[in-house]
Amino acid sequence: MRILIILLKLFLYLLPFILLFLTVREIYCLIKIRLVNKLLYSREFSSLGVFEEDTVEIIETLTNPLPVPLFNVDVETYIHSNLRIEGRDTSEGMQLVISRFQLPPFTKLTRTYKVKCAHRGYYIMTTATVLTKSIFAESVKSFQFSAELFVYPKLLDRIGYLSPVNTVFGESFTRRPVVSDPFSVAGVRDYMHGDPFNSVNFKATARSSVGGNVNIKVNKYDNCSDRIIMFYLDFTHDSEKTTGAEYENSMESALSLTASAVQMALENGYKVGYAANCRMLDGRQSLSMPIMSGKQHVSELLMEMSKVWLLPGCSFPALLDNGAEANLKEAEIYILTTCMDENTDEAIGKLKRYNTVKVVEL
């Protein structure tokens, strides 16, 4: 009984302080609900495109432009589980990520964390929220932004099937550039003796010339060779021969093969084209990229590969016929397929009239 009396006296003694603390906390929460709307938030990936199993950073920035400090600001967002945060177990689907910030007045805080890209795909982040609660009120502040990431197919160390089909005097094996492509500018460099006048970049020259010292800059072009390569990938699914899981694994492997070949072609300066009868995330029934060279072209091609949906689209023989009708000539054509039929054989025969064709069974 005596202990209860002591505890009651202690509670009555502390009650004003408790009430004062709760009152101050409630007032701060009500003020915080209004001030959170003034915060500025952004989130982005450190790179636009990476290959499967590579690591990329997510960079988030929160700015407090107010003269009032804000504590325990929890920014919540969802990230696909294929982007695996280091040191954290992830389940399938979407994962909730909460970042807590302590914001002094007039402060801009930047936070980065690494994620491993576990699977090919196209990923986008657009929304983050801050939930602020008090006893009498609750507020949800949404931040809108756009951060996209292209995860390219996994690169392979060796590509066994990509031996030259059409070799003339062995020049297809060289890793040295053969011809500069005047339509694909890779950057600028300092002028060297023998550079043609039409390669001078006057804007870059003007920017780099200081104090009367003229520093001439010329365009640096991507290199290309006379080797032309065209890939056709067949997404036709024969459900009687392969299960859905086997089909998906086979198509992912085919995408890795072609992505690795495209990367090799970039290093050697070859011209590359690509076509597949797959469905795309934007609703297209096929993927088609023209025969070109250069880093920009290869980047665009890999981005398209990241948006491939593993479902068959248009007819594969019709896709091959489009290549024949486009007067494709003197090219090395690689056809990756899981099944052959009479219509496909007929379409391949049309391509063989002016090209060399190699069929790779997946």
Secondary structure as GFF3:
##gff-version 3
##sequence-region A 1 362
A	DSSP	alpha_helix	2	35	.	.	.	ID=ss1
A	DSSP	three_ten_helix	36	38	.	.	.	ID=ss2
A	DSSP	beta_strand	40	45	.	.	.	ID=ss3
A	DSSP	beta_strand	49	51	.	.	.	ID=ss4
A	DSSP	beta_strand	55	64	.	.	.	ID=ss5
A	DSSP	beta_strand	70	80	.	.	.	ID=ss6
A	DSSP	beta_strand	83	85	.	.	.	ID=ss7
A	DSSP	beta_strand	94	103	.	.	.	ID=ss8
A	DSSP	beta_strand	107	117	.	.	.	ID=ss9
A	DSSP	beta_strand	121	133	.	.	.	ID=ss10
A	DSSP	beta_strand	138	152	.	.	.	ID=ss11
A	DSSP	three_ten_helix	171	173	.	.	.	ID=ss12
A	DSSP	beta_strand	179	190	.	.	.	ID=ss13
A	DSSP	three_ten_helix	197	199	.	.	.	ID=ss14
A	DSSP	alpha_helix	202	208	.	.	.	ID=ss15
A	DSSP	beta_strand	217	224	.	.	.	ID=ss16
A	DSSP	beta_strand	228	233	.	.	.	ID=ss17
A	DSSP	alpha_helix	244	268	.	.	.	ID=ss18
A	DSSP	beta_strand	271	276	.	.	.	ID=ss19
A	DSSP	beta_strand	278	280	.	.	.	ID=ss20
A	DSSP	beta_strand	287	292	.	.	.	ID=ss21
A	DSSP	alpha_helix	295	306	.	.	.	ID=ss22
A	DSSP	beta_strand	308	312	.	.	.	ID=ss23
A	DSSP	alpha_helix	316	325	.	.	.	ID=ss24
A	DSSP	beta_strand	332	337	.	.	.	ID=ss25
A	DSSP	alpha_helix	342	351	.	.	.	ID=ss26
A	DSSP	beta_strand	356	361	.	.	.	ID=ss27
###
